Amino acid sequence: MFTDSFTTAVRRRAVLVTGMLIISLAACSSSAATTPTISKNPIATSPNAQGNSPQITWKICGKFECGTLDVPYDYDAPDIGTFSLHLLRRTADEPGQRIGSLLVNPGGPGFGGSSVAENAEYYLSQTLLANFDIIGWDPRGTGSSTPRVDCIDSYDEYFAADNTPNNQADIDQVLALTKKFVDECKTRSGKILPYISTQATAHDMDTIRAALGEKKISYFGFSYGSELGATWATMFPDTVRAAVLDGASDPTADAIQGALQQAAGFEKALNTFLKKCAANKKCLFYNNANPSAALDKLISGLDDNPLVVSADRAPVNQTVAYTAIAEAMYSDSMWPNLERALSDAQKGKGAGLLSLNDQYFQRNSDGTYGNELEAFIAISCLDEPGPLTVAEIDATNDQFLAVAPRLGPSFIHSYTCMFWPAPQATHVVITGKGAGPIVVIGTSGDAATPIESSRSMAKALEGGIFLQATADQHTGYGSNACVVDPIDTYLITLEPPSNNLTC
């Protein structure tokens, strides 16, 4: 059905477990602020900054069409400034069967969606590729859209620093480094930071729809793309033809509740990994059927004795190890790599854990990074800042340690949003009222968006239909034909699957 890379290459990213920031997949709840505002009564053809009907400038880009679309920083104050969104269109393989356009988003927040259209065969079935133009875009502040969030060049200084402080001096150091990072973001990107919320991007989706000339449009969102899609469907219900939300956060949870759900999800996935390793003598981290104790000992030792891989890289400390583990929990297809990395670390070799850490942060071979992480932080803090004092943040520590005894330390002492310079964006209560049936996929072994969170999303939507996939991976589409076939049928015929179908 799909190539093997389908399950390993797709759908990043949902949770940041490292360094200064632990924040849930942009959970959509908390008290509303009023600045900046987004139009609450958008018209069907959202005007661009010049007050004209939106226009996409298309050109040929190899096998695809790429384009740009100008959208205002603030739809209620269009003269403030303009984003130029980067779009990519993969036209339907069978033009005679073409139904319309399918907007796609891979998650994040912070990841550009143009790559989904460019690599659509790794994300979507041939059936969908035959029937839809696949439209991916890099949301405002991300990818190749301009201007984009830019904070730092070197990640090790900030995101490989010790995030497990043992005393007040260590906490003060974390706070100072966090403040330094936020100041860099403000210096480089302060002008756009108030205008890159999920709600603003949902409004951009309607502008894209209008520019494509479609009265109604279909959508497929993975991970954070589920939250984005639910926000869009709530704001513009009359324009929704069909929508699939795969791997959703709980829209009724606040920032702390969402992070606790994720902490429990990652802990559950790690326990599954350790249990399977303990039952398999061929597991490289078997340790006489007790990999759990071996992991605890390894993590504890890294606090005082991090592993040096090379002089030009940060050592493999607890922070790096936690991030490496989190990376592997996105799919059981990466568990053999984690086995090997942990086994090597026991022998004093940290390269495997550092490699998984680098995969998480999308580090390029030349040592550079994209802006996914910076955009992730900027959008998350704008959408859902959470507690705003050190005391309030640290008061939640015991809750994280209770739901995630092993990984909990990587979820505490997270102060980034406390310092964030942009005010919280206007809150959208997710209802999907009037949008019709929307299918939400939850996956039994999903660490980043636990199945209970996805189930909560389906319940929050007026027309929510829940489908459960059985797999140890983040998001479920593509895991088996039982999931793929009813989703494809729904997107093509608008006939949704039975509610609570389990695959």
Backbone torsions as a table, in degrees:
resi	resn	phi	psi	omega
1	MET	NA	-56.9	177.4
2	PHE	-125.8	159.5	173.1
3	THR	-70.3	158.2	-178.9
4	ASP	-57.1	-31.7	-177.0
5	SER	-68.3	-12.2	179.2
6	PHE	-56.9	-44.7	-173.7
7	THR	-81.3	-15.7	-177.0
8	THR	-105.8	-22.4	-173.0
9	ALA	-96.3	-16.2	-170.2
10	VAL	-96.2	164.1	161.7
11	ARG	64.5	72.0	170.8
12	ARG	-119.1	138.1	22.5
13	ARG	-147.9	158.1	-178.8
14	ALA	-126.5	-35.2	-175.5
15	VAL	-136.7	142.6	175.8
16	LEU	-104.1	115.5	-177.0
17	VAL	-121.6	82.2	-179.2
18	THR	-177.8	165.2	168.1
19	GLY	46.7	-122.8	-167.9
20	MET	-94.2	-16.0	-170.7
21	LEU	-128.6	125.5	167.8
22	ILE	-122.5	113.7	-174.9
23	ILE	-143.6	142.1	-176.9
24	SER	-74.4	169.1	-179.4
25	LEU	-63.2	74.5	175.6
26	ALA	34.0	57.7	178.6
27	ALA	-56.9	143.3	-169.5
28	CYS	-103.2	63.8	172.8
29	SER	-160.6	140.2	171.1
30	SER	160.5	174.6	-177.1
31	SER	-65.3	147.1	-174.6
32	ALA	-84.8	143.9	167.5
33	ALA	-102.7	176.1	-175.2
34	THR	-116.7	-0.4	-176.8
35	THR	-132.7	133.2	-8.0
36	PRO	-79.0	161.1	179.9
37	THR	-96.4	151.2	173.0
38	ILE	-119.8	140.5	-175.8
39	SER	-52.5	128.6	-179.5
40	LYS	-89.0	-8.8	179.0
41	ASN	-131.1	63.9	-176.9
42	PRO	-67.5	143.5	177.6
43	ILE	-89.8	166.9	-171.0
44	ALA	-62.4	-35.1	178.0
45	THR	-112.7	83.8	-176.9
46	SER	-57.0	125.5	-177.5
47	PRO	-73.3	154.1	174.7
48	ASN	-84.9	-172.2	-173.4
49	ALA	-63.0	-21.0	-179.5
50	GLN	-92.8	1.1	179.0
51	GLY	83.2	9.0	-179.3
52	ASN	-97.3	166.4	173.0
53	SER	-62.8	142.4	-175.4
54	PRO	-67.0	143.7	-179.5
55	GLN	-134.0	134.7	173.8
56	ILE	-100.7	127.9	176.2
57	THR	-91.9	107.0	-176.3
58	TRP	-97.7	150.9	170.3
59	LYS	-149.0	163.8	179.9
60	ILE	-79.1	130.2	177.1
61	CYS	-128.4	82.6	-177.1
62	GLY	65.0	-121.0	-179.4
63	LYS	-81.5	-4.3	-171.8
64	PHE	-122.9	176.2	169.6
65	GLU	-112.3	131.2	175.3
66	CYS	-117.5	153.1	-175.4
67	GLY	-153.5	172.9	176.4
68	THR	-130.7	149.4	179.1
69	LEU	-141.6	125.2	179.0
70	ASP	-85.5	131.7	176.4
71	VAL	-133.3	148.7	-176.7
72	PRO	-76.1	150.4	170.8
73	TYR	-51.9	-48.2	-176.4
74	ASP	-131.9	119.5	-177.3
75	TYR	-65.9	-20.9	177.5
76	ASP	-90.2	-9.9	178.4
77	ALA	-141.6	70.7	-168.6
78	PRO	-67.7	-9.6	-178.6
79	ASP	-87.5	-5.5	-177.2
80	ILE	-64.5	-42.8	-177.3
81	GLY	172.8	173.9	-173.6
82	THR	-137.7	134.8	167.1
83	PHE	-92.0	143.9	171.4
84	SER	-107.7	106.0	-176.9
85	LEU	-80.4	136.9	176.1
86	HIS	-93.7	125.6	179.7
87	LEU	-121.9	154.1	173.6
88	LEU	-138.3	132.8	-178.4
89	ARG	-118.0	125.6	172.0
90	ARG	-105.4	107.8	-174.1
91	THR	-69.7	155.2	-177.1
92	ALA	-57.2	136.7	-180.0
93	ASP	-64.1	-30.3	179.2
94	GLU	-119.5	89.5	-175.6
95	PRO	-55.2	-32.8	-179.7
96	GLY	-68.8	-19.3	179.3
97	GLN	-100.9	0.8	-172.3
98	ARG	-57.9	126.4	177.6
99	ILE	-91.9	-38.6	-177.5
100	GLY	162.1	-154.1	-178.6
101	SER	-100.1	147.4	174.9
102	LEU	-120.6	107.7	175.2
103	LEU	-73.2	140.7	-177.0
104	VAL	-134.5	146.5	175.9
105	ASN	-142.8	132.9	-173.9
106	PRO	-89.2	-11.1	-179.8
107	GLY	121.3	-159.5	-177.6
108	GLY	130.1	-111.4	-3.0
109	PRO	-67.9	155.4	178.0
110	GLY	122.6	-16.4	179.9
111	PHE	-88.1	136.4	176.7
112	GLY	-72.9	144.3	-179.0
113	GLY	-92.6	-8.6	-179.4
114	SER	-62.7	-29.1	-180.0
115	SER	-66.8	-26.8	178.1
116	VAL	-67.1	-43.6	177.2
117	ALA	-65.9	-39.6	-178.9
118	GLU	-65.9	-34.1	-178.8
119	ASN	-117.2	41.2	-170.9
120	ALA	-61.6	-28.1	-178.9
121	GLU	-66.6	-18.6	176.8
122	TYR	-87.4	-13.7	-177.5
123	TYR	-107.6	-36.0	-168.1
124	LEU	-127.2	156.7	-179.4
125	SER	-73.5	161.6	176.7
126	GLN	-63.3	-29.8	178.0
127	THR	-61.3	-46.4	179.0
128	LEU	-68.2	-37.9	-179.9
129	LEU	-65.2	-29.3	179.2
130	ALA	-73.9	-29.5	-169.7
131	ASN	-104.8	-11.9	-176.2
132	PHE	-131.6	145.7	159.7
133	ASP	-73.8	127.3	179.5
134	ILE	-93.9	120.0	-176.6
135	ILE	-112.9	109.7	173.5
136	GLY	-108.7	144.5	177.8
137	TRP	-139.9	152.2	175.0
138	ASP	-90.5	111.3	-177.6
139	PRO	-57.2	157.1	-179.4
140	ARG	-47.1	132.4	179.0
141	GLY	86.6	-2.3	-174.4
142	THR	-124.5	164.9	170.2
143	GLY	52.7	-129.9	-178.3
144	SER	-95.9	3.5	172.1
145	SER	-72.9	150.8	-177.2
146	THR	-130.7	149.8	-13.6
147	PRO	-68.3	161.3	-178.9
148	ARG	-126.3	161.5	-179.8
149	VAL	-66.6	132.1	177.8
150	ASP	-143.8	122.6	-177.2
151	CYS	-120.7	-52.4	-172.3
152	ILE	-141.2	165.9	176.3
153	ASP	-106.8	-38.5	-176.9
154	SER	-104.8	120.9	-176.8
155	TYR	-84.0	-32.2	-172.8
156	ASP	-57.4	-39.6	-177.1
157	GLU	-57.8	-36.5	-173.6
158	TYR	-99.3	-43.3	-168.2
159	PHE	-105.7	3.5	168.4
160	ALA	-114.9	6.6	176.7
161	ALA	-70.3	157.3	-178.2
162	ASP	-64.5	115.2	178.9
163	ASN	-106.7	19.3	177.3
164	THR	-122.3	67.4	-175.3
165	PRO	-62.6	144.1	-177.7
166	ASN	-105.0	-11.6	-177.8
167	ASN	-156.1	178.7	-176.3
168	GLN	-64.7	-35.1	178.5
169	ALA	-62.3	-39.5	177.7
170	ASP	-66.2	-40.8	178.6
171	ILE	-63.5	-41.6	178.3
172	ASP	-61.1	-35.7	178.9
173	GLN	-68.7	-41.2	176.5
174	VAL	-61.6	-44.1	179.5
175	LEU	-61.8	-42.7	-179.2
176	ALA	-64.6	-42.0	-179.4
177	LEU	-69.0	-38.3	177.0
178	THR	-62.2	-46.2	179.4
179	LYS	-61.8	-38.3	178.6
180	LYS	-62.9	-43.2	178.5
181	PHE	-61.7	-47.9	-178.7
182	VAL	-62.6	-39.0	177.9
183	ASP	-62.3	-38.7	177.1
184	GLU	-63.4	-41.6	177.8
185	CYS	-61.9	-42.6	-179.6
186	LYS	-65.6	-41.2	-179.7
187	THR	-63.8	-44.1	-173.7
188	ARG	-86.1	-32.1	-170.4
189	SER	-133.6	14.1	-174.3
190	GLY	-54.8	-32.3	-176.5
191	LYS	-62.8	-35.9	-174.3
192	ILE	-99.7	-11.1	-173.4
193	LEU	-56.5	-33.9	179.8
194	PRO	-74.6	-6.0	-166.2
195	TYR	-120.9	22.8	-175.3
196	ILE	-121.7	29.8	-177.7
197	SER	-71.4	165.0	174.6
198	THR	-60.4	-38.9	-179.9
199	GLN	-63.6	-40.3	178.6
200	ALA	-63.9	-41.2	178.8
201	THR	-67.4	-35.6	175.5
202	ALA	-61.3	-37.8	176.1
203	HIS	-66.1	-37.7	175.9
204	ASP	-60.3	-35.4	178.4
205	MET	-59.2	-39.5	178.7
206	ASP	-70.1	-34.0	175.9
207	THR	-65.4	-40.2	176.2
208	ILE	-61.8	-46.1	178.2
209	ARG	-55.9	-47.2	-179.0
210	ALA	-63.7	-40.5	-180.0
211	ALA	-66.3	-28.3	176.4
212	LEU	-79.4	-10.3	177.7
213	GLY	77.0	26.4	-178.3
214	GLU	-110.3	126.8	179.3
215	LYS	-67.4	-36.9	175.2
216	LYS	-131.1	151.3	-175.6
217	ILE	-142.7	156.7	-179.2
218	SER	-102.4	158.6	-174.4
219	TYR	-145.9	142.9	173.9
220	PHE	-134.1	114.9	-178.9
221	GLY	-122.0	133.5	177.4
222	PHE	-104.0	141.8	172.2
223	SER	58.2	-125.5	176.5
224	TYR	-55.2	-26.4	176.4
225	GLY	-57.8	-21.2	174.8
226	SER	-69.4	-44.5	177.3
227	GLU	-62.6	-43.1	178.2
228	LEU	-60.4	-45.5	-179.5
229	GLY	-64.3	-38.8	178.8
230	ALA	-66.8	-36.7	177.2
231	THR	-65.2	-45.4	178.1
232	TRP	-60.7	-46.1	-178.1
233	ALA	-64.3	-31.3	177.6
234	THR	-73.7	-38.7	-178.2
235	MET	-78.4	-33.8	-173.1
236	PHE	-131.3	56.4	-172.3
237	PRO	-61.6	-31.5	-177.2
238	ASP	-71.7	-10.9	-177.9
239	THR	-102.0	2.0	-176.4
240	VAL	-87.6	114.8	172.2
241	ARG	-81.4	-49.6	178.5
242	ALA	-160.6	153.1	178.5
243	ALA	-149.7	135.9	174.6
244	VAL	-119.4	127.7	-179.7
245	LEU	-118.1	109.4	-173.0
246	ASP	-108.9	109.4	-179.8
247	GLY	82.4	79.5	-171.2
248	ALA	-109.7	147.4	170.2
249	SER	-79.2	165.9	-179.8
250	ASP	-82.0	113.0	-176.4
251	PRO	-72.9	-9.3	178.8
252	THR	-95.2	-3.2	-176.7
253	ALA	-93.6	141.9	173.0
254	ASP	-83.3	-175.1	-173.6
255	ALA	-58.8	-44.7	-178.4
256	ILE	-69.8	-45.0	179.2
257	GLN	-60.3	-41.7	178.9
258	GLY	-64.1	-42.3	178.9
259	ALA	-66.1	-37.4	176.9
260	LEU	-64.0	-39.5	177.2
261	GLN	-62.0	-41.1	179.3
262	GLN	-70.2	-39.9	177.8
263	ALA	-58.0	-44.4	178.1
264	ALA	-65.1	-36.5	179.5
265	GLY	-65.9	-44.4	178.3
266	PHE	-67.9	-37.8	177.6
267	GLU	-63.0	-43.0	178.4
268	LYS	-60.8	-44.8	179.3
269	ALA	-64.3	-41.1	178.4
270	LEU	-63.6	-41.0	178.4
271	ASN	-63.6	-36.9	176.0
272	THR	-63.9	-44.1	176.7
273	PHE	-57.5	-47.9	-177.6
274	LEU	-67.0	-37.9	179.2
275	LYS	-64.7	-43.9	179.4
276	LYS	-67.3	-36.8	178.1
277	CYS	-65.3	-41.5	-179.2
278	ALA	-64.8	-25.5	-178.4
279	ALA	-91.9	1.5	-174.3
280	ASN	-130.5	107.1	-178.3
281	LYS	-62.6	-18.6	178.9
282	LYS	-82.2	-9.2	176.8
283	CYS	-62.1	129.6	-175.6
284	LEU	-67.6	-15.6	178.6
285	PHE	-112.9	31.3	-173.0
286	TYR	-60.2	-48.2	175.9
287	ASN	50.6	54.5	178.0
288	ASN	54.8	43.8	176.9
289	ALA	67.0	20.5	179.1
290	ASN	-136.2	60.0	179.1
291	PRO	-66.0	-24.4	-179.9
292	SER	-62.2	-49.4	179.1
293	ALA	-64.3	-38.1	179.5
294	ALA	-64.4	-38.7	178.7
295	LEU	-66.3	-44.4	179.8
296	ASP	-58.9	-42.9	-179.8
297	LYS	-66.1	-41.7	-179.6
298	LEU	-63.0	-48.8	-178.5
299	ILE	-61.6	-43.5	179.3
300	SER	-60.4	-42.5	-178.7
301	GLY	-66.8	-28.2	-178.9
302	LEU	-70.2	-16.7	179.9
303	ASP	-65.0	-46.5	-179.0
304	ASP	-95.4	-21.3	-175.1
305	ASN	-134.0	70.7	177.1
306	PRO	-63.9	156.0	-176.6
307	LEU	-94.0	124.9	179.1
308	VAL	-86.9	123.6	178.6
309	VAL	-97.0	-44.6	177.3
310	SER	-156.7	159.0	-174.7
311	ALA	-66.8	-24.5	-175.4
312	ASP	-96.1	5.8	179.4
313	ARG	-123.7	154.4	175.0
314	ALA	-63.4	146.0	177.8
315	PRO	-69.6	159.3	178.6
316	VAL	-81.7	98.8	178.5
317	ASN	-104.6	-166.7	179.3
318	GLN	-62.4	-38.2	179.7
319	THR	-58.6	-49.9	-179.6
320	VAL	-63.3	-40.4	-179.9
321	ALA	-64.3	-43.6	178.3
322	TYR	-61.0	-41.7	-179.9
323	THR	-65.5	-40.6	178.2
324	ALA	-61.1	-43.8	178.5
325	ILE	-63.2	-44.3	179.1
326	ALA	-59.4	-42.4	178.9
327	GLU	-56.9	-44.9	-176.8
328	ALA	-70.9	-21.3	-178.4
329	MET	-76.2	-7.5	178.9
330	TYR	-70.0	-22.7	179.1
331	SER	-161.8	138.0	178.1
332	ASP	-66.5	-12.1	174.9
333	SER	-66.4	-18.5	178.6
334	MET	-96.2	-1.4	-177.3
335	TRP	-64.7	-37.2	175.1
336	PRO	-59.0	-36.5	176.9
337	ASN	-64.7	-38.7	178.7
338	LEU	-68.8	-41.1	175.9
339	GLU	-52.7	-50.1	-177.1
340	ARG	-65.1	-42.0	-178.3
341	ALA	-64.9	-41.1	179.3
342	LEU	-69.0	-40.0	177.5
343	SER	-61.9	-43.3	178.3
344	ASP	-63.7	-39.7	-179.1
345	ALA	-63.4	-35.1	175.3
346	GLN	-59.7	-28.4	-178.7
347	LYS	-93.8	9.1	177.5
348	GLY	88.1	13.3	-178.5
349	LYS	-112.0	116.2	-174.1
350	GLY	-101.8	2.9	-173.5
351	ALA	-61.0	-37.4	-178.4
352	GLY	-65.5	-44.0	177.8
353	LEU	-66.4	-38.5	178.5
354	LEU	-65.0	-36.9	178.6
355	SER	-64.1	-43.4	176.9
356	LEU	-64.8	-38.9	174.7
357	ASN	-57.9	-44.8	-178.8
358	ASP	-68.0	-34.6	176.0
359	GLN	-62.5	-40.5	179.4
360	TYR	-58.6	-43.9	-176.7
361	PHE	-89.2	6.8	177.2
362	GLN	58.7	41.3	179.5
363	ARG	-71.4	130.7	179.5
364	ASN	-81.1	163.4	-177.1
365	SER	-62.7	-25.2	179.5
366	ASP	-89.2	6.7	177.4
367	GLY	89.2	0.5	179.0
368	THR	-90.8	168.5	179.6
369	TYR	-131.9	157.4	167.6
370	GLY	-77.8	-162.8	179.4
371	ASN	-110.3	17.6	-174.6
372	GLU	-58.3	-45.7	-176.7
373	LEU	-66.6	-44.7	179.7
374	GLU	-61.0	-42.0	178.2
375	ALA	-67.1	-37.5	176.9
376	PHE	-56.2	-49.4	-178.6
377	ILE	-64.2	-45.5	-176.2
378	ALA	-62.6	-43.9	-179.0
379	ILE	-71.3	-42.0	-178.3
380	SER	-63.1	-45.4	-179.7
381	CYS	-67.3	-30.5	178.0
382	LEU	-72.4	-40.4	-178.2
383	ASP	-74.1	-41.2	-167.5
384	GLU	-152.2	81.4	-173.4
385	PRO	-70.0	-27.6	-179.4
386	GLY	75.2	-160.4	179.9
387	PRO	-59.3	146.1	-171.9
388	LEU	-120.4	17.9	171.6
389	THR	-135.0	157.4	179.0
390	VAL	-59.5	-44.0	-178.2
391	ALA	-62.2	-42.1	179.8
392	GLU	-65.8	-40.4	179.8
393	ILE	-66.4	-48.8	-176.8
394	ASP	-69.6	-19.8	178.2
395	ALA	-67.4	-16.5	-179.8
396	THR	-92.1	-3.4	-173.3
397	ASN	-55.7	-45.7	-177.1
398	ASP	-63.6	-31.4	178.6
399	GLN	-65.1	-42.7	179.6
400	PHE	-67.2	-40.6	-179.9
401	LEU	-67.6	-27.6	179.2
402	ALA	-73.6	-42.5	-177.7
403	VAL	-83.9	-18.8	-177.7
404	ALA	-142.8	77.6	-176.8
405	PRO	-57.6	-34.6	-179.4
406	ARG	-87.7	-46.7	-174.9
407	LEU	-94.7	-9.3	-179.1
408	GLY	-52.7	-39.8	179.8
409	PRO	-57.6	-23.8	179.6
410	SER	-82.9	-5.3	-179.8
411	PHE	-103.8	-0.7	-175.9
412	ILE	-110.1	171.0	-177.6
413	HIS	57.6	48.6	-177.5
414	SER	-109.5	102.1	-167.5
415	TYR	-111.8	2.0	-171.1
416	THR	-58.3	-50.2	-176.0
417	CYS	-67.5	-21.1	176.7
418	MET	-61.5	-33.8	-178.0
419	PHE	-95.0	-2.8	-167.6
420	TRP	-61.9	135.1	-172.6
421	PRO	-82.4	-14.5	-177.8
422	ALA	-97.5	140.9	179.5
423	PRO	-70.0	155.0	-179.5
424	GLN	-61.0	141.1	179.0
425	ALA	-73.5	159.0	177.2
426	THR	-59.2	134.3	-175.4
427	HIS	-83.7	136.9	174.3
428	VAL	-110.9	121.8	175.3
429	VAL	-80.6	118.6	-175.0
430	ILE	-72.7	122.6	175.6
431	THR	-134.7	-33.1	-174.9
432	GLY	61.8	20.5	-175.7
433	LYS	-62.1	125.1	178.0
434	GLY	87.4	-2.3	-177.0
435	ALA	-86.1	-11.7	-178.1
436	GLY	85.4	-168.6	-178.0
437	PRO	-63.8	132.6	174.4
438	ILE	-129.0	126.2	-176.0
439	VAL	-94.3	127.5	177.5
440	VAL	-112.4	126.5	177.6
441	ILE	-101.6	128.7	172.5
442	GLY	-118.9	144.0	-175.8
443	THR	-116.7	133.5	-170.7
444	SER	-57.8	-39.2	-177.3
445	GLY	-108.7	30.9	-179.1
446	ASP	-79.6	118.1	-179.7
447	ALA	-78.8	-41.1	-171.3
448	ALA	-78.9	-38.5	174.9
449	THR	-127.1	83.0	-175.8
450	PRO	-53.9	151.6	-172.7
451	ILE	-58.0	-32.3	178.7
452	GLU	-64.1	-34.0	178.1
453	SER	-67.2	-42.8	178.9
454	SER	-65.7	-37.9	177.7
455	ARG	-62.9	-37.5	177.6
456	SER	-64.7	-36.8	176.5
457	MET	-62.2	-45.2	-179.7
458	ALA	-61.3	-39.3	179.7
459	LYS	-68.7	-31.4	-178.7
460	ALA	-73.0	-25.9	-177.7
461	LEU	-84.5	134.9	-178.6
462	GLU	-55.8	-41.6	-179.4
463	GLY	-110.1	29.6	-175.4
464	GLY	-67.3	131.5	175.3
465	ILE	-119.1	125.5	-175.8
466	PHE	-103.0	133.7	175.7
467	LEU	-126.8	126.5	-178.9
468	GLN	-101.6	124.5	173.8
469	ALA	-100.3	139.7	179.3
470	THR	-101.8	105.7	-178.4
471	ALA	-169.8	156.3	174.4
472	ASP	-99.9	76.8	-179.4
473	GLN	-162.6	165.7	177.6
474	HIS	-87.7	117.4	-175.5
475	THR	75.7	156.2	-168.2
476	GLY	-118.3	-17.2	-179.0
477	TYR	-62.2	132.8	-178.1
478	GLY	95.6	-8.8	-177.6
479	SER	-71.9	-33.4	174.8
480	ASN	-164.6	167.9	-176.0
481	ALA	-65.5	-28.1	179.8
482	CYS	-62.8	-28.4	176.0
483	VAL	-85.1	-47.5	-172.2
484	VAL	-65.9	-46.2	-172.7
485	ASP	-61.3	-48.7	179.1
486	PRO	-68.4	-29.0	176.4
487	ILE	-68.0	-45.3	178.6
488	ASP	-62.1	-42.5	179.1
489	THR	-59.8	-43.5	179.3
490	TYR	-62.2	-47.4	-177.5
491	LEU	-65.4	-30.3	-177.3
492	ILE	-87.9	-45.1	-173.5
493	THR	-103.7	-10.9	-175.5
494	LEU	71.0	13.9	174.9
495	GLU	-93.3	109.0	-176.5
496	PRO	-74.8	159.1	175.3
497	PRO	-71.8	169.8	176.6
498	SER	-65.0	141.6	178.5
499	ASN	-64.0	139.7	178.9
500	ASN	67.2	24.8	171.7
501	LEU	-61.3	133.1	178.6
502	THR	-113.4	127.0	-178.1
503	CYS	-117.9	NA	NA
